[in-house]
């Protein structure tokens, strides 16, 4: 059985590139994943900003296979398998494991409010379908409702730290992260998922790693390294422009739009095509401010510290 012990550090959530006809561009995806590892990523993740909610089940399977093909030799690959039915989530989880995923991740169903007992059965069914670990993702910062700290601690107690990890995104992130650590006696292995805006605070509260977007990978890797060695001046030199950039990304659609804009700006993507309908569209003033902030981050990365 594979364990979660080697899952640590910076694991960016890749964006899904589309051609002008909205079909997935797998050639560009391969280039993106190669670029992420060249920039220092410790692994890759297929998740919410990969636009999984706007993919068909067949496309999710194809994307998972491609992510494992392009990324598995370089580091861990995490595949999101959350679905509106337990049946589909189980099938996606088995497929991800067969494709070579290191770990799966699952949000709860978002179209219906379920009881905590039902939520426990949902995650238990996914775990029973596979042998690899599962990351429980509370994505309520974007979709759904927050999970209680109690139910998350129950997951860990029921299934053990070798099988269960966490990506909590409910607010307030910091206090809830500490509450989860306290409720599990410090056993919970947690990945920060705020895009980097809460990375510094979350690191000080004991996270195992971070799962930011792909667009700021160079800055996030540098920030993680500064946190690891305790270089406080460097931490804030990097975290200020990163936080300002992430603050401009309003909601899930905001993250997708800004990240694709910055990936295009860096020459990784040939376009910024997003599948609609979208609740966030970049206007010229927003793009100008993103450009200014990104320039500040680039200067910080080029500094001799």
N, C-alpha and C positions, 0 to 999 in steps of 0.2 A: 504493500500500500504506500502510495506517495504521501508525504507529510508536508506541512506548511512551513517547516523550519527555515527553508532557504528563500522564503518570500519576504523581501525586505527592501527598503530604499525607495527609489523613485520609479514608479510604474505608470507612465502616462496612458491616458485613454486616447486611443487614436481616433482621428476623424475619418469618416467614410467619404472618400472622394467619388464624385459623380461626374459622368460625362454630361454634355449639354442636353442629351435626351433623358437624363435622370437615371440611367443605368450605372451600376457600380463600376468604377474604373479600377480594375484589379492591378493593372500595371503601375498606376500612381500609388496605390496602396502599398505595393512592394517597395517602392521608392521611399514612401513616408516611413515605413517601419525600419528600413535600413538607416535612414536619416536619424530616427529617434535613438537607435542604438549608437550611432556615431556620436551623438550629442551626449551620451553618458547614461541613457536609460538603463535601469536594472531589469526591466521586463516591460511587457505591454499589456494593455487591457482593452477589451471590447465592451463598451457599456453605454450609458445614456447618451453622451455627446457623440457616440458613433452613430446616432440616429436609429438605434434599434427599434424604437417605437414606430418608426416610419418604414420599416422593412417588412417584407413578407416572411413567413416562416422559412420558406425555401431560401430566401436571400440571407437570413440570419445564419442558416446552416452553411451556405457557401462562404459567407464572410468569416465565420469561425474557422472553417477549413483553411482559408487563405491566410488568416492571422497566424494559425499554428504552423503552416508551411513556411511563411516568411520569417517568423519570429522565434520559433521553438529552439533552434540551434544556438541562438544568442542569449536567451534568458527565459524566465517563466512567462507563460501566456495565461491570462485570466479571461474567461469568456462569460459574458452575462447571459443567464438563462431564465430570468424571471419572466413570468407569463400570467395571463389572466385565468388560466386553469392549471391545476396541479398536473393534469395529464400532459399538457404541452410542455410545462417546465421540466418534467421528468424526461421526456423525449429529447428536449434540447440539451439537458445535462448529460445524458448518455452519449448523445452525438458529440458533444464537446470533448468528453473524455476519450472517445474513440478517435477523434481527430488529433489528439495529442495535447489538449489543454492541461496545464499544471493544476489549475484551480478553477472552479466556477464561482460566479457571483449571482445573487438573485435579489431583486426587489420584490416586495409583496405585490399581489394584484392591485391595480390602481382604480379599477372601475367599480369596485364594491368594497364596502367596509366589512371586514371579517373580525370575528372574535379572536382573542389571543389563543384559545385552544385550537381554533381552525388554522391560525397562522402557524402554530407549532406543528400541526399535521402536514401543512404545506411544505415546510422546510424539512421535516422528517422524511417525507416521501422523496424529496430531491436527494437527500443524503443516502437513502436506501437504494437509490437507482445507480449510484456511482461509488467509487472507492476513493476518489480524490477529495481534497478539502472544499469547503463552501464558505464564501464570504457573504454574510448577511448584510445587505445594503438597505439602510433606512434613507431613501431618497426624498424624504418629505420636504427638503429644502426646495424641491422642484415639483414633485408629484406625490400624491398620496398623503397619508397622515402619519405623524410620528409614532414610532414604537415605544412602548414603555421600557424603562431601564430594567424593570423586573423581568419582562419576557425575554429580553436579550441575555440577561444573566441566566435565565432558565435554559435557553438554547445551549449555552456553554456547559452548564452543569449536566444537561441531558446527554450531550454528544461529545464533549471533551475538546480541549484546546488544539488537538491535532486535526480535528475535523472542522471546527468552527472558528472563523475570523470575522471581523466587523469593519464596515465602512459606514459610520454614523454621520448623517448630514442634517439631522434635525437641529433647530436652533433652540437655545444658545449652544453653539458647538462646544466651546471650552468647558463650561460647567457640566454639560451632559457627558462629555468624555471622561472627566474626573469621576462623575457618579458611576459610570460603567466600570471603570477600573476599581473603584471602591466596592461595588456590588459583586465583583468577581475575584476579589482578593488579589488584584493586579495580574490575573491570568489572561485577561482579554487581549488579543493581538489586534490592534486597531490601525486602519489606514485612513488618513485624512483625505477628505474629498471636496474641499472648498475651492479648488482651483489654484490654491496657493495663498489666498488672502488670510487664512487662519493657520498657515503652516508653522510660523514661528511659535505662536502660542500653543498649538497642538503638540509640537515637538517637546516643549517643556512639560507637557502633561503626559508624555510617555508613549507616543505613537510608534508603530513599527515601520511605517512608511507613508508615502503620499501617492495619490492617484490624480494628478492634475490633468489638464488638457494638454494636447500635443504642442500647441503654439508657443508656449513659454518654456519649453523643455530646457533650453540652455540656462535660463535664469533660475529655474527650479532646482536643477542639478547643482549649480553653484551655491545656491542658498542652502540646500541640504548638506553639502560638504562643509559650509561655514558653520552650520549648526552642530555638525558632528565633531568639529575640532574646537568649538567654543570661541570662534572669532566674532565677538559681539559687534564690532564696528562694521565688519563685512556683512554680517547678518542684516543690519538695518540699511546699509547701502543698497542691498539687493531687494529686501522685502518691501521697501516703500514704493518703488515703481511697479513691482509685481502686484502689490495690493491695489494700487491705483488702477492698473489695467483690468484686474479681475472685477473691481467695483463697477466698471462700465458694462459688465456682462449681466444683464438683467434677466434672470430666469433661464430655463433650459435653452430656449430659442436664442437668447442673448449670448450664451456661451457658444452655441454652434456658429452663429453668424460672425462673432468677433474672432473665434479661433480659425475659421476658414479664411477670413480676411487676412489674418496674420500669417497663416501658412502660405497663402498666395503671395503675400508681400515678401516672404523669405525664399520664394522660388520652389517650394515643396509641391504646391498644388498649381495646376494650370488655370484654375478658375475658382469661383467661390459659390458654386451651385449648391443650393440647399433644397431639399424636398419640402414643398408646402403642404398645407397652409402653415405659415410661420407668424408668430406673434411679435417678432422683432426684426426690423429692417434697418440696416445701417444707412444713415444719411451722411451728407458731406461733412457736417460739423463734427459728428461722432468719429468719422474716419480721421479727420484732422487731429482730434485730441488723442486718438489711439496712436497715430503716427508720432506725435510729440512725446507721449509717455514711453513708447517703445524705443525711441531714440535715447531717452534718459537711461533706460535699462541697458541698452547696448553700450553706452558710455561706461556704465558701472561695470559691465562684464569685461570691458577692455582695460579697466584700471589695473595697475600693477600690484595691487594688494593680493 
